[in-house]
Amino acid sequence: MTLITTPNLEAPDDFYEALIEAHQGLSTEESHAFNARLVLVLANHIGSLAVLREAFAAAK
């Protein structure tokens, strides 16, 4: 499996709206903690260290 870097979201605007809504009412610290937990949940879903390393490189 390789990292998909081309647009792949069914409804990107809906995703963005849901992400913003998930942060509503959170302090900056809580927002950072939420993001950290979200990264861990998604990393677990991906499950491949090689793909995650590709994602790390792409995010830099």
C-alpha positions as CSV (number, residue, x, y, z in Angstrom):
1,M,0.0,0.0,0.0
2,T,1.3,3.5,-0.8
3,L,0.1,6.8,0.4
4,I,-2.7,8.4,-1.7
5,T,-1.7,12.0,-2.3
6,T,-4.3,12.9,-5.0
7,P,-7.7,14.2,-4.0
8,N,-9.6,11.3,-2.5
9,L,-12.4,12.7,-0.3
10,E,-16.0,12.1,-1.4
11,A,-17.1,15.5,0.0
12,P,-14.1,17.6,1.0
13,D,-16.2,20.6,2.0
14,D,-18.3,18.4,4.3
15,F,-15.1,16.9,5.8
16,Y,-13.7,20.4,6.5
17,E,-17.0,21.5,8.1
18,A,-17.1,18.4,10.3
19,L,-13.5,18.9,11.4
20,I,-14.2,22.6,12.3
21,E,-17.3,21.5,14.2
22,A,-15.4,18.9,16.1
23,H,-13.1,21.7,17.4
24,Q,-16.0,24.0,18.4
25,G,-15.9,24.9,22.1
26,L,-12.4,23.5,22.6
27,S,-9.6,25.5,24.1
28,T,-6.3,25.6,22.2
29,E,-4.9,22.9,24.5
30,E,-8.0,20.7,24.0
31,S,-7.9,21.3,20.3
32,H,-4.2,20.2,20.2
33,A,-5.1,17.1,22.2
34,F,-8.0,16.3,20.0
35,N,-5.7,16.5,16.9
36,A,-3.2,14.2,18.6
37,R,-5.9,11.6,19.3
38,L,-7.3,11.9,15.8
39,V,-3.9,11.3,14.3
40,L,-3.5,8.2,16.5
41,V,-7.0,6.9,15.5
42,L,-6.3,7.4,11.8
43,A,-2.8,5.9,12.1
44,N,-4.3,2.8,13.6
45,H,-6.8,2.7,10.8
46,I,-4.0,2.9,8.2
47,G,-2.0,0.3,10.0
48,S,1.1,0.5,7.8
49,L,4.3,2.1,9.2
50,A,5.6,2.5,5.6
51,V,2.5,4.5,4.6
52,L,2.6,6.5,7.8
53,R,6.3,7.3,7.1
54,E,5.2,8.5,3.6
55,A,2.6,10.7,5.3
56,F,5.2,12.1,7.6
57,A,7.4,13.1,4.7
58,A,4.5,14.5,2.7
59,A,3.4,16.6,5.7
60,K,6.8,18.2,6.1
